[in-house]
Amino acid sequence: MTTTFFLVRHAAHDDVGRFLAGRADGVALSEPGRAQARRLGTRMAREDFSTIYASPRQRAQQTAAAIAAANGGGPVRTADELDEVDFGHWSGKTFDILNGDPGWRRWNSLRSLARTPGGETMLNVQQRAFAFIETLAADPGDRRLVLVSHADVIKSVVSHVLGLPADAWPRFDVAPASVTTVVLGEWGAKVLTLNEIIP
């Protein structure tokens, strides 16, 4: 038997690309992001999934709620394992400020060894996210699941499945409101789709 995971990056908020949202409070979807989330709901309606799990961040919860609303209004289960990277003291800072920080530059060039200030490493992120996926895959009752998370978390899962190092993260994109499909079975795991962008 196999379990299919639809890894959904949350839709856009107002400051995508301007500051590092991380785990900062109050980062909600923008109006275009809410429209993206509604389109995601329509897209996911053809997948016949059983359950939606989402990061506790507001933007992920809003995205998951839109998917649920378009698919019968079932509950969204919050999963801390899908939470954004704990960026520690970097959360909420603009990229203009971060780009002057040697630690930030090291993080982006050598994530396999770097740690965020007061936060976690990408290997920590990968371990918690993939362990959660393995736990869900072991449950015979759930075969098709939606997991709403964040770009770096999804990238860490994809890298693990493909046998790529943590430092391979810049080699592929995971855009806001995109869907990446991963399948797990007794034979292992594989990526079926990557960064499917909903028009």
Order of alpha helices (4+ residues) and beta strands (2+ residues): beta-alpha-beta-alpha-beta-alpha-alpha-alpha-beta-alpha-beta-beta
